[in-house]
Amino acid sequence: MYKLRKIRFSYLIWETFCMNASALAPMETMDPELRGMVERCLQEWEGREGNLIMILHEIQNRHGFVPREASLFLAEAMGIPMARIYEVLTFYHYFKLIAPGKHNLTVCNGTACYLKGSGRLLTELERRLSIKDGETTEDRMFHMESVRCIGCCGMAPAMVVDQKTFGKVAVTDVAGMIERIRLQEESDA
């Protein structure tokens, strides 16, 4: 029981870093499908070097992020501190701690894009979606982030929307991009 308390306390620290004020969900409420997948990963990677990062990769690939319940379960099952798992998750940019949005909006903030107004694109996205850089909308429809460079300097300022690159994006284009996605979602529903 003491070990479990230490793990849960470590996760409270993680919650603070994630800026999510929701209460800690007990591991007993972990989704059975997720639990089964994590258990299979544990069996597959048992005793192998680098098993933690490989298990985290499998979870990330399947869910788009690493759910906190999976991390708590891993810490307990592997007998490692939650802080170690958090250390791995935050060291590698690949891992996400928060569920991603269905549609990803990435603004290039490299030198050329920055000089040509990428900051204004970010401000407009923040205003229209009511989220900040690196956040996901409450309905999990949109996730917005800025990155250092997407390698399209000749198209500055550039954005990537759902893996499609757009160049010479004007602030006035942002509303149309968001509206097209929303209309597509409505027609698919």
N, CA, C and O of each residue as an XYZ file, in Angstrom:
756
protein
N       0.824     -1.194      0.000
C       0.000      0.000      0.000
C       0.867      1.258      0.000
O       0.538      2.244     -0.659
N       1.979      1.219      0.745
C       2.863      2.372      0.793
C       3.395      2.694     -0.599
O       3.456      3.860     -0.990
N       3.779      1.661     -1.347
C       4.312      1.849     -2.685
C       3.267      2.525     -3.581
O       3.595      3.441     -4.335
N       2.017      2.075     -3.497
C       0.952      2.652     -4.297
C       0.727      4.112     -3.917
O       0.503      4.944     -4.796
N       0.782      4.438     -2.635
C       0.629      5.838     -2.215
C       1.731      6.703     -2.806
O       1.472      7.815     -3.267
N       2.977      6.189     -2.794
C       4.084      6.948     -3.367
C       3.852      7.198     -4.849
O       4.124      8.288     -5.352
N       3.350      6.188     -5.545
C       3.095      6.338     -6.975
C       2.010      7.381     -7.198
O       2.144      8.245     -8.065
N       0.937      7.304     -6.420
C      -0.148      8.268     -6.584
C       0.317      9.684     -6.231
O      -0.107     10.645     -6.872
N       1.187      9.827     -5.214
C       1.723     11.135     -4.873
C       2.562     11.670     -6.028
O       2.478     12.849     -6.369
N       3.374     10.797     -6.629
C       4.175     11.218     -7.778
C       3.268     11.706     -8.896
O       3.576     12.678     -9.586
N       2.136     11.013     -9.067
C       1.233     11.421    -10.121
C       0.591     12.768     -9.823
O       0.279     13.515    -10.751
N       0.386     13.093     -8.560
C      -0.125     14.418     -8.232
C       0.835     15.487     -8.718
O       0.412     16.549     -9.175
N       2.106     15.211     -8.620
C       3.109     16.143     -9.150
C       2.944     16.246    -10.660
O       2.980     17.339    -11.224
N       2.764     15.091    -11.316
C       2.558     15.074    -12.758
C       1.319     15.885    -13.127
O       1.345     16.645    -14.096
N       0.243     15.735    -12.374
C      -0.981     16.487    -12.626
C      -0.699     17.990    -12.609
O      -1.224     18.734    -13.437
N       0.126     18.429    -11.669
C       0.463     19.836    -11.575
C       1.163     20.284    -12.848
O       0.852     21.347    -13.385
N       2.107     19.482    -13.338
C       2.829     19.833    -14.554
C       1.915     19.826    -15.766
O       2.101     20.629    -16.681
N       0.936     18.941    -15.790
C      -0.002     18.856    -16.911
C      -1.045     19.961    -16.846
O      -1.795     20.163    -17.800
N      -1.096     20.671    -15.736
C      -2.046     21.752    -15.518
C      -3.477     21.249    -15.665
O      -4.333     21.932    -16.229
N      -3.724     20.059    -15.158
C      -5.064     19.485    -15.193
C      -5.504     19.323    -13.748
O      -4.938     18.517    -13.010
N      -6.487     20.067    -13.351
C      -6.883     20.073    -11.944
C      -7.847     18.947    -11.591
O      -8.305     18.852    -10.453
N      -8.158     18.089    -12.570
C      -9.118     17.022    -12.262
C      -8.547     16.068    -11.231
O      -7.333     15.910    -11.108
N      -9.440     15.443    -10.500
C      -9.030     14.521     -9.445
C      -8.398     13.281    -10.047
O      -8.670     12.910    -11.189
N      -7.559     12.658     -9.260
C      -6.903     11.438     -9.697
C      -7.926     10.321     -9.832
O      -8.660     10.015     -8.892
N      -7.963      9.722    -11.004
C      -8.877      8.588    -11.196
C      -8.224      7.348    -10.618
O      -7.046      7.095    -10.870
N      -8.963      6.577     -9.855
C      -8.376      5.364     -9.307
C      -8.019      4.399    -10.427
O      -8.708      4.319    -11.444
N      -6.910      3.655    -10.219
C      -6.470      2.714    -11.238
C      -7.512      1.627    -11.459
O      -7.539      1.005    -12.521
N      -8.364      1.392    -10.481
C      -9.393      0.366    -10.613
C     -10.378      0.721    -11.720
O     -11.045     -0.167    -12.251
N     -10.485      2.001    -12.080
C     -11.420      2.423    -13.117
C     -10.766      2.459    -14.495
O     -11.371      2.937    -15.454
N      -9.555      1.965    -14.602
C      -8.839      1.953    -15.877
C      -9.632      1.148    -16.903
O     -10.128      0.061    -16.608
N      -9.741      1.685    -18.086
C     -10.445      1.036    -19.178
C      -9.871     -0.369    -19.397
O      -8.662     -0.515    -19.575
N     -10.719     -1.398    -19.385
C     -10.221     -2.781    -19.520
C      -9.431     -3.020    -20.809
O      -8.468     -3.786    -20.818
N      -9.842     -2.364    -21.891
C      -9.111     -2.521    -23.160
C      -7.698     -1.957    -23.044
O      -6.736     -2.580    -23.493
N      -7.578     -0.766    -22.435
C      -6.266     -0.157    -22.224
C      -5.414     -1.026    -21.305
O      -4.236     -1.263    -21.572
N      -6.014     -1.489    -20.240
C      -5.288     -2.337    -19.288
C      -4.774     -3.608    -19.977
O      -3.625     -4.002    -19.779
N      -5.622     -4.243    -20.781
C      -5.215     -5.442    -21.504
C      -4.069     -5.174    -22.457
O      -3.137     -5.973    -22.555
N      -4.131     -4.051    -23.162
C      -3.070     -3.685    -24.094
C      -1.762     -3.451    -23.359
O      -0.707     -3.899    -23.808
N      -1.821     -2.747    -22.225
C      -0.614     -2.484    -21.440
C      -0.050     -3.797    -20.888
O       1.164     -3.995    -20.882
N      -0.916     -4.680    -20.431
C      -0.442     -5.978    -19.926
C       0.239     -6.792    -21.024
O       1.256     -7.440    -20.777
N      -0.323     -6.760    -22.246
C       0.321     -7.467    -23.367
C       1.695     -6.870    -23.673
O       2.652     -7.596    -23.945
N       1.780     -5.546    -23.625
C       3.071     -4.880    -23.866
C       4.080     -5.266    -22.789
O       5.248     -5.519    -23.084
N       3.625     -5.308    -21.551
C       4.516     -5.689    -20.454
C       5.057     -7.103    -20.666
O       6.241     -7.355    -20.445
N       4.200     -8.013    -21.089
C       4.639     -9.389    -21.344
C       5.617     -9.449    -22.509
O       6.635    -10.138    -22.441
N       5.302     -8.719    -23.582
C       6.152     -8.739    -24.776
C       7.546     -8.182    -24.500
O       8.534     -8.704    -25.017
N       7.633     -7.138    -23.698
C       8.896     -6.448    -23.473
C       9.564     -6.820    -22.148
O      10.591     -6.241    -21.796
N       9.011     -7.754    -21.426
C       9.547     -8.120    -20.117
C      11.023     -8.514    -20.205
O      11.413     -9.342    -21.029
N      11.829     -7.902    -19.338
C      13.244     -8.238    -19.225
C      14.119     -7.700    -20.343
O      15.324     -7.950    -20.343
N      13.556     -6.973    -21.292
C      14.344     -6.454    -22.415
C      14.789     -5.026    -22.137
O      14.059     -4.238    -21.537
N      15.975     -4.715    -22.575
C      16.522     -3.368    -22.393
C      15.659     -2.351    -23.147
O      15.232     -2.604    -24.273
N      15.414     -1.221    -22.528
C      14.620     -0.159    -23.153
C      13.137     -0.453    -23.186
O      12.397      0.152    -23.962
N      12.696     -1.386    -22.341
C      11.291     -1.791    -22.406
C      10.322     -0.660    -22.051
O       9.236     -0.591    -22.627
N      10.677      0.212    -21.136
C       9.763      1.289    -20.755
C       9.434      2.163    -21.952
O       8.263      2.425    -22.229
N      10.450      2.611    -22.655
C      10.198      3.520    -23.776
C       9.434      2.818    -24.897
O       8.611      3.445    -25.564
N       9.692      1.534    -25.111
C       8.982      0.800    -26.156
C       7.508      0.606    -25.787
O       6.632      0.698    -26.648
N       7.244      0.342    -24.529
C       5.854      0.201    -24.077
C       5.135      1.543    -24.207
O       3.994      1.596    -24.666
N       5.798      2.619    -23.807
C       5.197      3.950    -23.931
C       4.915      4.282    -25.401
O       3.889      4.885    -25.716
N       5.825      3.890    -26.297
C       5.606      4.107    -27.736
C       4.352      3.387    -28.205
O       3.547      3.955    -28.943
N       4.182      2.147    -27.784
C       3.000      1.383    -28.205
C       1.716      2.033    -27.697
O       0.723      2.100    -28.421
N       1.736      2.504    -26.467
C       0.558      3.175    -25.905
C       0.272      4.453    -26.692
O      -0.869      4.712    -27.073
N       1.311      5.247    -26.932
C       1.172      6.502    -27.684
C       0.641      6.226    -29.092
O      -0.255      6.927    -29.562
N       1.184      5.221    -29.760
C       0.744      4.906    -31.121
C      -0.730      4.505    -31.159
O      -1.445      4.843    -32.102
N      -1.170      3.801    -30.156
C      -2.548      3.307    -30.123
C      -3.540      4.399    -29.731
O      -4.636      4.466    -30.289
N      -3.169      5.252    -28.779
C      -4.129      6.211    -28.217
C      -3.869      7.662    -28.618
O      -4.720      8.521    -28.385
N      -2.727      7.950    -29.207
C      -2.404      9.324    -29.560
C      -1.802     10.110    -28.411
O      -1.361     11.244    -28.594
N      -1.781      9.512    -27.223
C      -1.175     10.097    -26.037
C      -1.003      8.971    -25.028
O      -1.459      7.851    -25.257
N      -0.343      9.269    -23.905
C      -0.160      8.261    -22.863
C      -1.103      8.610    -21.710
O      -0.827      9.532    -20.942
N      -2.217      7.877    -21.586
C      -3.164      8.163    -20.507
C      -2.508      7.988    -19.136
O      -1.665      7.111    -18.946
N      -2.902      8.822    -18.199
C      -2.293      8.766    -16.868
C      -2.524      7.423    -16.198
O      -1.663      6.945    -15.459
N      -3.685      6.800    -16.446
C      -3.958      5.501    -15.838
C      -2.943      4.459    -16.307
O      -2.517      3.602    -15.534
N      -2.561      4.544    -17.586
C      -1.572      3.612    -18.124
C      -0.222      3.832    -17.444
O       0.487      2.871    -17.143
N       0.129      5.080    -17.206
C       1.401      5.391    -16.542
C       1.409      4.895    -15.104
O       2.401      4.336    -14.635
N       0.302      5.102    -14.413
C       0.195      4.614    -13.036
C       0.310      3.086    -12.990
O       1.000      2.529    -12.137
N      -0.365      2.435    -13.907
C      -0.336      0.976    -13.969
C       1.081      0.484    -14.269
O       1.559     -0.465    -13.648
N       1.749      1.138    -15.229
C       3.135      0.770    -15.564
C       4.054      0.927    -14.364
O       4.870      0.051    -14.081
N       3.921      2.041    -13.661
C       4.781      2.283    -12.498
C       4.622      1.179    -11.475
O       5.606      0.678    -10.931
N       3.383      0.800    -11.214
C       3.130     -0.247    -10.234
C       3.621     -1.604    -10.742
O       4.287     -2.339    -10.013
N       3.291     -1.933    -11.994
C       3.638     -3.245    -12.541
C       5.152     -3.433    -12.708
O       5.673     -4.530    -12.509
N       5.854     -2.346    -13.078
C       7.287     -2.451    -13.328
C       8.115     -2.149    -12.077
O       9.325     -2.373    -12.051
N       7.442     -1.636    -11.040
C       8.152     -1.314     -9.812
C       9.116     -0.149     -9.966
O      10.188     -0.128     -9.361
N       8.722      0.817    -10.783
C       9.560      2.003    -10.966
C       8.783      3.240    -10.527
O       7.554      3.250    -10.584
N       9.486      4.276    -10.093
C       8.794      5.488     -9.644
C       8.059      6.187    -10.789
O       8.524      6.189    -11.929
N       6.943      6.760    -10.480
C       6.182      7.524    -11.456
C       7.028      8.657    -12.023
O       6.880      9.030    -13.187
N       7.902      9.192    -11.208
C       8.776     10.278    -11.661
C       9.649      9.832    -12.826
O       9.932     10.628    -13.721
N      10.080      8.577    -12.829
C      10.907      8.051    -13.932
C      10.088      8.011    -15.224
O      10.586      8.368    -16.292
N       8.845      7.578    -15.120
C       7.987      7.538    -16.306
C       7.742      8.955    -16.817
O       7.808      9.209    -18.020
N       7.463      9.862    -15.909
C       7.243     11.256    -16.279
C       8.494     11.840    -16.934
O       8.403     12.600    -17.898
N       9.657     11.480    -16.403
C      10.924     11.953    -16.961
C      11.055     11.525    -18.426
O      11.434     12.331    -19.275
N      10.748     10.286    -18.719
C      10.828      9.782    -20.096
C       9.793     10.476    -20.974
O      10.103     10.903    -22.087
N       8.567     10.587    -20.473
C       7.496     11.190    -21.263
C       7.769     12.648    -21.611
O       7.408     13.104    -22.696
N       8.397     13.374    -20.708
C       8.625     14.798    -20.960
C       9.943     15.069    -21.673
O      10.128     16.150    -22.234
N      10.862     14.106    -21.661
C      12.143     14.303    -22.347
C      11.959     14.233    -23.860
O      12.533     15.033    -24.599
N      11.160     13.277    -24.313
C      10.960     13.083    -25.739
C       9.731     13.854    -26.208
O       8.638     13.692    -25.665
N       9.922     14.691    -27.220
C       8.836     15.524    -27.736
C       7.696     14.674    -28.317
O       6.553     15.127    -28.380
N       8.001     13.474    -28.730
C       7.009     12.583    -29.348
C       5.833     12.281    -28.429
O       4.693     12.193    -28.885
N       6.104     12.121    -27.141
C       5.062     11.704    -26.205
C       4.161     12.869    -25.820
O       4.619     13.987    -25.583
N       2.878     12.575    -25.767
C       1.879     13.562    -25.354
C       1.230     13.091    -24.061
O       0.956     11.902    -23.896
N       0.985     14.016    -23.149
C       0.353     13.703    -21.869
C      -1.138     13.998    -21.880
O      -1.871     13.588    -20.980
N      -1.572     14.702    -22.891
C      -2.962     15.121    -22.984
C      -3.532     14.576    -24.290
O      -2.841     14.558    -25.309
N      -4.761     14.141    -24.266
C      -5.396     13.603    -25.472
C      -5.340     14.628    -26.598
O      -5.653     15.800    -26.391
N      -4.948     14.194    -27.775
C      -4.841     15.135    -28.889
C      -6.205     15.495    -29.450
O      -7.201     14.819    -29.193
N      -6.229     16.558    -30.211
C      -7.451     16.927    -30.897
C      -7.598     16.094    -32.158
O      -6.630     15.502    -32.636
N      -8.775     16.050    -32.681
C      -9.022     15.294    -33.914
C      -8.321     15.957    -35.092
O      -7.860     15.281    -36.012
N      -8.245     17.283    -35.056
C      -7.602     18.050    -36.126
C      -6.435     18.841    -35.537
O      -6.598     19.584    -34.569
N      -5.270     18.670    -36.130
C      -4.064     19.323    -35.630
C      -3.699     20.511    -36.503
O      -3.603     20.406    -37.725
N      -3.498     21.641    -35.845
C      -3.100     22.879    -36.504
C      -1.708     23.243    -35.996
O      -1.529     23.551    -34.818
N      -0.731     23.206    -36.888
C       0.651     23.476    -36.505
C       1.125     24.724    -37.230
O       1.063     24.804    -38.457
N       1.597     25.691    -36.466
C       2.100     26.938    -37.035
C       3.620     26.923    -36.960
O       4.199     26.709    -35.894
N       4.258     27.152    -38.100
C       5.715     27.230    -38.129
C       6.139     28.549    -37.489
O       5.610     29.613    -37.808
N       7.094     28.453    -36.590
C       7.592     29.641    -35.907
C       9.087     29.802    -36.166
O       9.800     30.426    -35.381
N       9.557     29.223    -37.293
C      10.951     29.388    -37.680
C      11.217     30.838    -38.052
O      10.289     31.646    -38.111
N      12.455     31.167    -38.298
C      12.839     32.564    -38.536
C      12.053     33.219    -39.656
O      11.499     34.301    -39.466
N      11.993     32.577    -40.834
C      11.289     33.182    -41.971
C       9.808     33.376    -41.659
O       9.242     34.436    -41.928
N       9.185     32.344    -41.088
C       7.758     32.445    -40.770
C       7.503     33.480    -39.680
O       6.530     34.232    -39.733
N       8.393     33.505    -38.695
C       8.250     34.474    -37.614
C       8.317     35.897    -38.166
O       7.502     36.749    -37.813
N       9.293     36.143    -39.032
C       9.452     37.482    -39.604
C       8.279     37.867    -40.507
O       7.992     39.050    -40.690
N       7.613     36.874    -41.064
C       6.486     37.150    -41.966
C       5.127     37.045    -41.277
O       4.095     37.075    -41.947
N       5.112     36.921    -39.930
C       3.851     37.055    -39.205
C       3.245     35.806    -38.597
O       2.040     35.779    -38.348
N       4.031     34.774    -38.348
C       3.450     33.575    -37.743
C       2.868     33.860    -36.356
O       1.929     33.188    -35.930
N       3.407     34.826    -35.669
C       2.881     35.199    -34.355
C       1.442     35.671    -34.449
O       0.629     35.384    -33.571
N       1.127     36.393    -35.509
C      -0.256     36.859    -35.711
C      -1.187     35.677    -36.017
O      -2.351     35.682    -35.617
N      -0.666     34.662    -36.729
C      -1.477     33.470    -36.996
C      -1.811     32.758    -35.687
O      -2.949     32.346    -35.463
N      -0.798     32.620    -34.826
C      -1.022     31.990    -33.524
C      -2.050     32.764    -32.704
O      -2.945     32.174    -32.100
N      -1.917     34.063    -32.689
C      -2.850     34.909    -31.933
C      -4.273     34.732    -32.454
O      -5.219     34.666    -31.670
N      -4.425     34.656    -33.772
C      -5.763     34.487    -34.356
C      -6.337     33.112    -34.028
O      -7.523     32.990    -33.722
N      -5.501     32.080    -34.092
C      -5.954     30.733    -33.721
C      -6.364     30.693    -32.252
O      -7.398     30.119    -31.911
N      -5.565     31.297    -31.389
C      -5.891     31.343    -29.959
C      -7.230     32.044    -29.743
O      -8.051     31.598    -28.942
N      -7.440     33.132    -30.457
C      -8.671     33.901    -30.306
C      -9.878     33.100    -30.792
O     -10.902     33.050    -30.110
N      -9.768     32.487    -31.941
C     -10.900     31.773    -32.537
C     -11.217     30.444    -31.840
O     -12.376     30.035    -31.774
N     -10.179     29.772    -31.319
C     -10.388     28.468    -30.702
C     -10.441     28.523    -29.177
O     -10.783     27.534    -28.529
N     -10.106     29.670    -28.612
C     -10.072     29.862    -27.153
C      -9.123     28.883    -26.464
O      -9.422     28.358    -25.392
N      -7.986     28.651    -27.092
C      -6.926     27.824    -26.504
C      -5.594     28.507    -26.739
O      -5.473     29.407    -27.571
N      -4.602     28.063    -25.992
C      -3.241     28.581    -26.139
C      -2.388     27.558    -26.885
O      -2.797     26.417    -27.102
N      -1.206     27.997    -27.264
C      -0.245     27.129    -27.947
C      -0.029     25.848    -27.142
O       0.258     25.898    -25.946
N      -0.168     24.703    -27.807
C       0.034     23.417    -27.152
C      -1.211     22.836    -26.504
O      -1.141     21.777    -25.880
N      -2.343     23.501    -26.638
C      -3.568     23.040    -25.994
C      -4.543     22.438    -27.005
O      -4.392     22.586    -28.218
N      -5.539     21.761    -26.461
C      -6.599     21.135    -27.245
C      -7.926     21.733    -26.791
O      -8.123     21.991    -25.604
N      -8.833     21.952    -27.737
C     -10.146     22.494    -27.381
C     -10.882     21.507    -26.481
O     -10.602     20.308    -26.504
N     -11.814     22.011    -25.697
C     -12.556     21.167    -24.749
C     -13.280     20.012    -25.437
O     -13.394     18.924    -24.874
N     -13.770     20.251    -26.656
C     -14.472     19.193    -27.383
C     -13.506     18.244    -28.104
O     -13.931     17.328    -28.808
N     -12.214     18.477    -27.919
C     -11.132     17.676    -28.517
C     -11.177     17.676    -30.042
O     -10.688     16.750    -30.689
N     -11.763     18.715    -30.601
C     -11.842     18.826    -32.055
C     -10.527     19.365    -32.637
O     -10.076     18.906    -33.686
N      -9.912     20.348    -31.947
C      -8.700     20.990    -32.466
C      -7.571     20.958    -31.447
O      -7.780     21.127    -30.246
N      -6.368     20.734    -31.966
C      -5.151     20.878    -31.165
C      -4.262     21.840    -31.927
O      -4.077     21.698    -33.136
N      -3.709     22.826    -31.222
C      -2.868     23.829    -31.858
C      -1.495     23.852    -31.207
O      -1.366     23.798    -29.984
N      -0.471     23.934    -32.052
C       0.882     24.063    -31.515
C       1.755     24.821    -32.499
O       1.473     24.882    -33.696
N       2.812     25.391    -31.966
C       3.817     26.015    -32.822
C       5.067     25.152    -32.764
O       5.361     24.525    -31.746
N       5.794     25.132    -33.867
C       7.039     24.365    -33.935
C       8.130     25.270    -34.474
O       7.848     26.319    -35.053
N       9.364     24.866    -34.284
C      10.495     25.700    -34.690
C      10.583     25.882    -36.196
O      10.793     27.005    -36.655
N      10.432     24.832    -36.978
C      10.534     24.970    -38.434
C       9.935     23.741    -39.097
O      10.146     22.616    -38.644
N       9.186     23.961    -40.174
C       8.651     22.825    -40.925
C       9.360     22.672    -42.267
O       9.009     21.802    -43.064
N      10.357     23.520    -42.515
C      11.167     23.399    -43.727
C      10.526     23.967    -44.974
O      10.859     23.552    -46.084
N       9.620     24.900    -44.814
C       8.945     25.518    -45.956
C       9.166     27.024    -45.936
O       8.226     27.802    -46.097
N      10.404     27.421    -45.740
C      10.731     28.835    -45.544
C      10.308     29.708    -46.729
O       9.948     30.869    -46.536
N      10.346     29.171    -47.942
C       9.941     29.923    -49.119
C       8.444     30.191    -49.167
O       7.983     31.007    -49.964
N       7.683     29.505    -48.316
C       6.228     29.667    -48.274
C       5.770     30.450    -47.039
O       4.582     30.462    -46.717
N       6.696     31.094    -46.360
C       6.407     31.756    -45.084
C       5.336     32.834    -45.222
O       5.271     33.540    -46.228
N       4.487     32.948    -44.178
C       4.338     32.071    -43.022
C       3.552     30.815    -43.407
O       2.611     30.869    -44.198
N       3.960     29.694    -42.832
C       3.382     28.404    -43.199
C       2.685     27.749    -42.013
O       3.018     27.988    -40.852
N       1.709     26.916    -42.348
C       0.958     26.147    -41.359
C       0.755     24.740    -41.895
O       0.713     24.520    -43.105
N       0.630     23.792    -40.975
C       0.256     22.434    -41.353
C      -1.070     22.143    -40.676
O      -1.196     22.236    -39.455
N      -2.065     21.784    -41.495
C      -3.391     21.464    -40.982
C      -3.678     20.019    -41.364
O      -3.826     19.689    -42.541
N      -3.754     19.163    -40.346
C      -4.005     17.735    -40.585
C      -3.053     17.166    -41.644
O      -3.483     16.502    -42.587
N      -1.787     17.430    -41.477
C      -0.694     16.918    -42.305
C      -0.665     17.494    -43.720
O       0.040     16.967    -44.582
N      -1.407     18.550    -43.970
C      -1.354     19.236    -45.261
C      -0.752     20.619    -45.032
O      -1.203     21.366    -44.165
N       0.261     20.947    -45.814
C       0.987     22.203    -45.635
C       0.344     23.325    -46.443
O      -0.005     23.153    -47.611
N       0.197     24.477    -45.790
C      -0.330     25.682    -46.428
C       0.728     26.772    -46.308
O       1.313     26.962    -45.241
N       0.971     27.484    -47.400
C       1.970     28.543    -47.393
C       1.371     29.916    -47.615
O       0.238     30.065    -48.072
N       2.182     30.926    -47.272
C       1.777     32.326    -47.393
C       0.385     32.546    -46.770
O      -0.486     33.193    -47.351
N       0.218     31.988    -45.579
C      -1.062     32.057    -44.874
C      -1.248     33.446    -44.282
O      -0.376     33.962    -43.583
N      -2.383     34.035    -44.571
C      -2.730     35.341    -44.002
C      -3.632     35.124    -42.787
O      -4.300     34.096    -42.671
N      -3.641     36.082    -41.907
C      -4.494     36.009    -40.716
C      -5.948     35.799    -41.137
O      -6.696     35.083    -40.471
N      -6.337     36.417    -42.229
C      -7.723     36.286    -42.702
C      -8.038     34.878    -43.207
O      -9.212     34.531    -43.336
N      -7.038     34.067    -43.493
C      -7.250     32.686    -43.952
C      -7.622     31.747    -42.804
O      -8.241     30.707    -43.029
N      -7.254     32.102    -41.600
C      -7.427     31.223    -40.440
C      -8.897     30.869    -40.210
O      -9.227     29.704    -39.985
N      -9.770     31.857    -40.264
C     -11.195     31.611    -40.030
C     -11.743     30.607    -41.040
O     -12.514     29.719    -40.676
N     -11.355     30.740    -42.294
C     -11.819     29.830    -43.337
C     -11.326     28.407    -43.128
O     -12.063     27.450    -43.364
N     -10.082     28.265    -42.686
C      -9.530     26.931    -42.419
C     -10.338     26.220    -41.329
O     -10.703     25.052    -41.466
N     -10.601     26.941    -40.265
C     -11.357     26.368    -39.145
C     -12.780     26.048    -39.580
O     -13.310     24.988    -39.247
N     -13.395     26.955    -40.320
C     -14.786     26.758    -40.758
C     -14.903     25.558    -41.699
O     -15.863     24.793    -41.602
N     -13.939     25.384    -42.609
C     -13.975     24.231    -43.520
C     -13.940     22.915    -42.745
O     -14.653     21.967    -43.076
N     -13.103     22.872    -41.713
C     -13.015     21.657    -40.889
C     -14.337     21.413    -40.182
O     -14.823     20.283    -40.154
N     -14.920     22.448    -39.616
C     -16.201     22.303    -38.899
C     -17.312     21.863    -39.831
O     -18.125     21.013    -39.468
N     -17.359     22.434    -41.034
C     -18.383     22.047    -42.005
C     -18.202     20.588    -42.445
O     -19.180     19.857    -42.603
N     -16.960     20.177    -42.638
C     -16.675     18.790    -42.997
C     -17.132     17.838    -41.895
O     -17.705     16.783    -42.170
N     -16.874     18.220    -40.653
C     -17.295     17.398    -39.509
C     -18.812     17.261    -39.474
O     -19.337     16.178    -39.216
N     -19.523     18.373    -39.736
C     -20.983     18.350    -39.724
C     -21.524     17.457    -40.839
O     -22.485     16.715    -40.630
N     -20.913     17.526    -42.018
C     -21.401     16.713    -43.139
C     -21.076     15.232    -42.939
O     -21.786     14.370    -43.457
N     -20.007     14.927    -42.190
C     -19.650     13.541    -41.907
C     -20.538     12.929    -40.825
O     -20.658     11.709    -40.717
N     -21.161     13.807    -40.020
C     -21.956     13.309    -38.883
C     -23.286     12.722    -39.275
O     -24.040     12.272    -38.413
